[in-house]
Amino acid sequence: MADNLDPQGNVLEADNPDQTSTTATQNEPVTTTTAPRPVAAQETFSWKSQVGEDLSKAPSLGKFEDTKAGLAEVAKSYVNLEKLLGHEKVPLPKGPEDAEGRAAFNKAIGVPSAPEKYALPDKEMPGGLEAASADKDTFQQVFHKYGLTPEQANGLWNEYASITGNLYNKAQMEYSDKLDQNINALRKEWGDAYAGNIELGQMVINKFSDDNKMADFLTANLAKDPAGIKFLAKIGSQFAENKVGDFQYKRFAMTPDEAKNEVARIKADQNHPYNSEKATEDDHQSAVSHVNRLIAISMGRTM
C-alpha cells in the first residue's frame, strides 16, 4: 500500500496509468457542455390546398389570398351572398323583344301598371308655359313607355319644371335688358319728341282697336318694342299731318263673300257686258270670264 501513496499520503492508481484521476484539485476549473435545442419547424397555413385542385383554381377564388386573412374574406363574401340570395330574385329581360320578361322586371322594381298611376303633381309654369304643365299626361305616358319608377318619374318631372322655368326667366330678363337698351337709344334719337311720338302711337292703337282687350294686346306687343313704337308713331304722324288721304291702294283680291256680292251686282246690271245685247262679243266673253272667276272665288277656289 505504501507504494501507492504520494508524498502527501494520497492514494495513486499506478496499475492504470492512462486513467484520469477523478479527484480534482481545488485550483482546477470544472467544464460542463450543454447540448443545443432542436429548432421547431415553421408552421404553414393553406386553405386552398384543402378544397381540392379544381375548386382552388376557380377564377372567383383567385382574388382571395391563400392565408388566414384570405379565408376570412371568403367567409365574409359567402355571408353577403347569402343575404343577397335571400331577396326576391327577378330574371333580367332577355332583350328588347322580351315583353313578358320586361313586364315582370318593371313590376318588381315598382313601375306603375298604367301611366296615370304616376300621379304627377301640377307645376306652376311662368308666362305662356302653362300648357307644359297641363300636358303632364303626355309626360306620364313617356315615363311609362321607358319603364321609369315613380321616384325617377317625379325626379325628372321636377327637373323639367325647374329647368324650363329657369330658361324662361333668363330669356325674359335678357329680353327686358335688350328692350331697355333699345328704348334708351330711341329716347336719345328722338330727344324731346319721344313723349309726343309715344302718345301718337297710343292714339293709333286706341282709334283702331275694337275694344280694350285688343288695345291692351297691341300695346303689349307694339308699344313696348322700339320697332313697334316707330311704326305706330309714323302712322300717328300721318294722321296728325292729314296725309292719310294721300294713301291710295287698288284692291285686286276679294274674299268669297265680296266675290259673291260682286256676281250678284253684275247679274242685276242689265247694262253690264255680261247681260247687255249691245255689248261686243269680245266684251261679253271677257265679262263671262270675269263672272266665272268671281264665282270660283266665292266658292273658295282660284282660277
Secondary structure by P-SEA (a helix, b strand, c coil): cccccccccccccccccccccccccccbbbbbbbbbbbbbcbbbbbcccccccccccccccccccccaaaaaaaaaaaaaaaaaaccbbbbccccccaaaaaaaaaaaacccccccccccccccccccaaaaaaaaaaaaaaaaaacccaaaaaaaaaaaaaaaaaaaaaaaaaaaaaaaaaaaaaaaaaccaaaaaaaaaaaaaaaccccaaaaaaaaacccccaaaaaaaaaaaaaaaacccccbbbbbccccaaaaaaaaaaaaaccccccccccccaaaaaaaaaaaaaaaaaaacccc
